[in-house]
Amino acid sequence: MIRYYASDNGVLKEVDKSQLEQTIWIDLVAPNPSEAEFMSKEFDIDLQDIADCLDPNERSRVEIADEYDLVVLRSLLPNAADEDRIDTMPVGVILTSQNVITIRIGATFIGREVTADLKRRPALNTKEDVFVGVIQRIIRDIEHRIRPVERRIAYIQETILSARRREVSQNAFALSNSLILLNTALLSDLNAISMLPKVRNLQMMKEKADIMEDIENDVAQLYEMTTIYREIMSNILNAYEFAESNQLSTIMKTLTTISLILILPTLLASLYGMNVHLPFESDPNAFWIVIGLSAVAVAGLWVVFRLKHIL
């Protein structure tokens, strides 16, 4: 799907294909082969670059070609049902002399939502304005996803060290894996954003350059946050493994103790089950005598183990 946007008094307005010359932003969301081929011929874009932007594993980078500049950043994958699972996808931003062209697998936002969550919405009159707005939106989406993670980690930390730890163990491992992926994505985004001054098709004034500097600082802060969260989750999972190992040791110790307590009654029963002459064999109360000796042996061993704090 391809959406075309033109500027109408600083506000992005969706237009149709016939007004292509007036557009400043063209948004490709999971384009089919014919749409990719059209964009390639119309703007002289290498089809391999379009394919790279649709590769889920594509890394963040900046490439400068003859006719355009390519910026690839990692963004959040839309429609993540599990709150503990965070998936990322590449977003390719191609800068030509007149347009910003974005290529992505899924649509996390559309034209009117680029600045919808800002209190003071900047005017989007040029491709530089759109470029900065798109980059800001990508980073804001990541930030909004990271902020609640601290509360989630606190809940997991409280639960995983309690008797209910098995209830959240799967979610804890999913969140830990997601933080590793997000931390790696933010690092690659940070490296790519630091390379933007080399892009030739961006003519940003001081105000926009300051905004891009703020974005770079925000990404660096988010990277540090995810690094901290990643280390915290690693410590929590280590504590979970220790608690599970400790519980297993306690169970094995209890089972071993019970086995030792039952050895003497088993031994007495085995002896009196042999076809040999034994004490009390002719006594009519021999059965109860054996039972009594077994009970005394069990009680004695139980008292000893209790005094030794083994049970």
C-alpha positions as CSV (number, residue, x, y, z in Angstrom):
1,M,0.0,0.0,0.0
2,I,1.2,3.5,-0.9
3,R,0.0,6.7,0.7
4,Y,0.9,10.1,-0.7
5,Y,1.0,13.2,1.5
6,A,1.2,16.9,0.7
7,S,1.6,19.9,3.0
8,D,-1.5,22.0,3.5
9,N,-0.6,25.0,5.7
10,G,1.8,23.0,7.7
11,V,-0.5,20.0,8.0
12,L,0.0,16.7,6.2
13,K,-2.9,16.0,3.9
14,E,-3.3,12.7,2.1
15,V,-3.6,13.0,-1.7
16,D,-4.0,10.6,-4.6
17,K,-1.4,9.4,-7.1
18,S,-2.3,12.1,-9.7
19,Q,-0.9,14.8,-7.3
20,L,2.5,13.1,-7.0
21,E,4.4,16.3,-7.9
22,Q,2.9,18.1,-4.9
23,T,3.8,15.4,-2.3
24,I,6.6,15.7,0.3
25,W,6.1,12.3,1.9
26,I,5.4,9.0,0.3
27,D,4.7,6.1,2.7
28,L,5.1,2.5,1.5
29,V,3.6,-0.1,3.9
30,A,4.3,-3.7,2.9
31,P,4.3,-2.8,-0.8
32,N,3.6,-5.5,-3.4
33,P,6.0,-6.1,-6.3
34,S,4.2,-3.8,-8.7
35,E,4.2,-0.9,-6.2
36,A,7.9,-1.4,-5.5
37,E,8.7,-1.5,-9.2
38,F,6.7,1.8,-9.7
39,M,8.7,3.6,-6.9
40,S,11.9,2.2,-8.3
41,K,11.2,3.6,-11.8
42,E,9.7,6.9,-10.6
43,F,12.4,7.9,-8.2
44,D,15.3,5.8,-9.5
45,I,15.6,3.7,-6.4
46,D,17.4,0.5,-6.3
47,L,15.0,-2.4,-5.9
48,Q,17.5,-4.1,-3.5
49,D,17.3,-1.1,-1.2
50,I,13.5,-1.5,-1.1
51,A,13.9,-5.2,-0.4
52,D,16.4,-4.5,2.4
53,C,13.9,-2.1,4.1
54,L,11.4,-5.0,4.1
55,D,13.8,-7.5,5.6
56,P,12.8,-8.0,9.3
57,N,16.4,-8.5,10.2
58,E,17.8,-5.5,8.5
59,R,20.2,-3.4,10.7
60,S,20.1,0.3,11.1
61,R,22.5,2.2,8.8
62,V,23.0,5.3,6.6
63,E,23.9,4.9,2.9
64,I,24.5,7.7,0.5
65,A,23.8,7.0,-3.2
66,D,23.9,9.2,-6.3
67,E,20.2,10.0,-6.5
68,Y,19.1,9.6,-2.9
69,D,20.1,8.9,0.7
70,L,18.9,5.9,2.6
71,V,18.4,5.9,6.4
72,V,17.3,2.6,8.0
73,L,16.2,2.6,11.7
74,R,14.7,-0.1,13.9
75,S,11.2,0.7,15.1
76,L,8.5,-1.2,17.1
77,L,6.6,-3.9,15.3
78,P,2.9,-3.1,15.5
79,N,0.1,-5.2,17.0
80,A,2.2,-6.9,19.7
81,A,-0.4,-8.7,21.8
82,D,1.9,-9.8,24.6
83,E,2.9,-6.9,26.8
84,D,6.2,-8.7,27.8
85,R,7.2,-9.3,24.2
86,I,8.7,-6.5,22.2
87,D,9.5,-7.0,18.6
88,T,11.2,-4.5,16.2
89,M,11.2,-4.0,12.5
90,P,13.2,-1.9,10.1
91,V,11.9,1.4,8.8
92,G,13.6,2.7,5.7
93,V,13.7,6.5,5.0
94,I,14.8,7.5,1.6
95,L,15.6,11.2,1.0
96,T,15.4,12.6,-2.5
97,S,15.8,16.2,-3.6
98,Q,12.0,16.7,-3.2
99,N,10.5,13.9,-1.1
100,V,10.8,11.7,2.0
101,I,9.9,8.1,1.2
102,T,9.4,5.7,4.0
103,I,9.3,1.9,3.5
104,R,8.1,-0.4,6.3
105,I,6.6,-3.8,7.0
106,G,3.7,-2.5,9.2
107,A,2.1,0.8,9.8
108,T,2.5,2.0,13.4
109,F,1.3,5.5,12.5
110,I,-0.1,7.4,9.5
111,G,0.3,11.0,8.3
112,R,-2.0,12.7,10.8
113,E,-0.4,10.8,13.7
114,V,3.1,11.9,13.1
115,T,2.7,14.9,15.5
116,A,-0.6,13.9,17.1
117,D,0.8,13.2,20.5
118,L,2.7,16.5,20.8
119,K,1.3,19.4,22.7
120,R,2.8,21.9,20.3
121,R,2.5,20.5,16.8
122,P,5.2,21.8,14.5
123,A,4.4,22.8,10.9
124,L,5.3,20.2,8.3
125,N,6.0,22.3,5.2
126,T,9.2,20.8,3.9
127,K,10.7,17.3,3.5
128,E,13.1,18.2,6.3
129,D,10.1,18.9,8.6
130,V,8.6,15.5,7.7
131,F,11.9,13.7,8.1
132,V,12.4,15.1,11.6
133,G,8.7,14.4,12.5
134,V,9.0,10.7,11.3
135,I,12.2,10.1,13.2
136,Q,10.7,11.7,16.3
137,R,7.6,9.5,16.0
138,I,9.7,6.3,15.7
139,I,11.7,7.2,18.9
140,R,8.6,8.3,20.8
141,D,6.9,5.0,20.1
142,I,9.9,3.1,21.5
143,E,10.0,5.5,24.5
144,H,6.3,4.9,25.3
145,R,6.9,1.2,25.2
146,I,9.9,1.3,27.4
147,R,8.5,3.6,30.2
148,P,6.1,0.9,31.7
149,V,8.8,-1.7,31.7
150,E,10.1,-0.5,35.0
151,R,6.8,-1.2,36.7
152,R,6.6,-4.6,35.0
153,I,10.1,-5.5,36.2
154,A,9.2,-4.5,39.8
155,Y,6.1,-6.8,39.7
156,I,8.1,-9.7,38.2
157,Q,10.9,-9.1,40.8
158,E,8.3,-9.2,43.7
159,T,6.5,-12.3,42.3
160,I,9.5,-14.4,41.1
161,L,11.0,-14.6,44.6
162,S,7.7,-15.7,46.2
163,A,5.8,-18.9,46.1
164,R,4.0,-17.7,42.9
165,R,7.2,-17.4,40.8
166,R,6.1,-20.1,38.3
167,E,3.2,-17.9,37.3
168,V,5.5,-15.2,35.8
169,S,8.6,-17.2,34.9
170,Q,7.6,-17.5,31.2
171,N,6.8,-13.7,31.0
172,A,10.1,-12.9,32.7
173,F,12.1,-14.8,30.1
174,A,10.0,-13.2,27.3
175,L,10.7,-9.7,28.7
176,S,14.4,-10.4,29.1
177,N,14.7,-11.6,25.5
178,S,12.7,-8.5,24.3
179,L,15.0,-6.2,26.2
180,I,18.0,-7.7,24.6
181,L,16.5,-7.2,21.1
182,L,15.4,-3.7,21.9
183,N,18.7,-2.8,23.5
184,T,20.5,-3.9,20.3
185,A,18.0,-2.1,18.1
186,L,18.5,1.2,20.0
187,L,22.3,0.9,19.8
188,S,22.1,0.5,16.0
189,D,19.6,3.4,15.8
190,L,22.0,5.6,17.8
191,N,24.9,4.8,15.5
192,A,22.7,5.5,12.4
193,I,21.4,8.9,13.8
194,S,24.9,10.0,14.6
195,M,25.7,9.5,10.8
196,L,22.9,11.8,9.7
197,P,25.0,15.0,9.3
198,K,26.7,13.2,6.3
199,V,23.3,12.9,4.4
200,R,23.4,15.2,1.4
201,N,19.7,15.6,0.7
202,L,18.9,17.1,4.2
203,Q,19.1,20.9,4.4
204,M,18.2,21.5,8.0
205,M,18.3,24.9,9.7
206,K,19.7,25.3,13.2
207,E,16.3,24.7,14.8
208,K,15.9,21.3,13.1
209,A,19.5,20.4,13.7
210,D,19.0,21.1,17.5
211,I,15.9,18.8,17.4
212,M,17.9,16.1,15.8
213,E,20.6,16.5,18.5
214,D,17.8,16.2,21.1
215,I,16.6,13.0,19.4
216,E,20.1,11.6,19.5
217,N,20.3,12.3,23.2
218,D,16.9,10.7,23.7
219,V,18.0,7.6,21.9
220,A,21.2,7.4,24.0
221,Q,19.1,7.7,27.2
222,L,16.7,5.0,26.0
223,Y,19.7,2.8,25.2
224,E,21.1,3.3,28.7
225,M,17.7,2.6,30.3
226,T,17.3,-0.7,28.4
227,T,20.8,-1.6,29.3
228,I,20.0,-1.1,33.0
229,Y,16.7,-3.0,32.6
230,R,18.5,-5.8,30.8
231,E,21.0,-6.2,33.7
232,I,18.1,-6.1,36.3
233,M,16.2,-8.8,34.4
234,S,19.4,-10.9,34.2
235,N,19.8,-10.6,38.0
236,I,16.1,-11.5,38.6
237,L,16.4,-14.6,36.4
238,N,19.6,-15.6,38.2
239,A,17.6,-15.3,41.5
240,Y,14.8,-17.3,40.0
241,E,17.2,-20.1,39.1
242,F,18.8,-20.0,42.5
243,A,15.3,-20.2,44.2
244,E,14.3,-23.2,42.0
245,S,17.6,-24.9,42.7
246,N,17.2,-24.3,46.5
247,Q,13.6,-25.6,46.4
248,L,14.8,-28.7,44.6
249,S,17.6,-29.3,47.2
250,T,15.0,-29.0,50.0
251,I,12.7,-31.5,48.4
252,M,15.6,-34.0,47.8
253,K,16.8,-33.6,51.4
254,T,13.2,-34.2,52.7
255,L,12.8,-37.3,50.5
256,T,16.2,-38.6,51.6
257,T,15.3,-38.1,55.3
258,I,12.0,-39.9,54.9
259,S,13.8,-42.8,53.2
260,L,16.2,-43.0,56.1
261,I,13.4,-43.0,58.6
262,L,11.7,-45.9,56.8
263,I,14.8,-48.0,56.6
264,L,14.5,-49.5,60.1
265,P,10.8,-50.5,59.8
266,T,11.6,-52.0,56.4
267,L,14.6,-53.9,57.9
268,L,12.5,-55.3,60.7
269,A,9.7,-56.4,58.4
270,S,12.3,-58.0,56.1
271,L,13.9,-59.9,58.9
272,Y,10.6,-61.3,60.2
273,G,9.6,-62.2,56.6
274,M,12.5,-64.7,56.5
275,N,12.1,-68.4,57.0
276,V,14.5,-68.6,60.0
277,H,14.1,-68.7,63.7
278,L,13.8,-65.3,65.3
279,P,12.9,-63.9,68.7
280,F,9.2,-63.7,69.6
281,E,8.3,-66.0,66.6
282,S,6.2,-68.2,68.8
283,D,4.7,-65.4,70.8
284,P,1.0,-64.8,69.8
285,N,1.7,-61.0,70.0
286,A,4.8,-61.1,67.7
287,F,3.1,-59.0,65.0
288,W,2.3,-56.2,67.4
289,I,5.8,-56.4,68.9
290,V,7.3,-55.8,65.4
291,I,4.9,-53.0,64.8
292,G,5.8,-51.4,68.1
293,L,9.5,-51.7,67.5
294,S,9.1,-50.1,64.0
295,A,7.0,-47.3,65.5
296,V,9.7,-46.7,68.2
297,A,12.4,-46.7,65.5
298,V,10.5,-44.2,63.3
299,A,9.7,-41.9,66.3
300,G,13.4,-42.0,67.5
301,L,14.8,-41.1,64.1
302,W,12.2,-38.4,63.6
303,V,13.2,-36.8,67.0
304,V,16.9,-37.0,66.1
305,F,16.4,-35.4,62.7
306,R,14.2,-32.6,64.3
307,L,16.9,-31.9,66.9
308,K,19.5,-31.7,64.1
309,H,17.2,-29.3,62.1
310,I,17.2,-31.7,59.2
311,L,13.4,-31.8,59.1
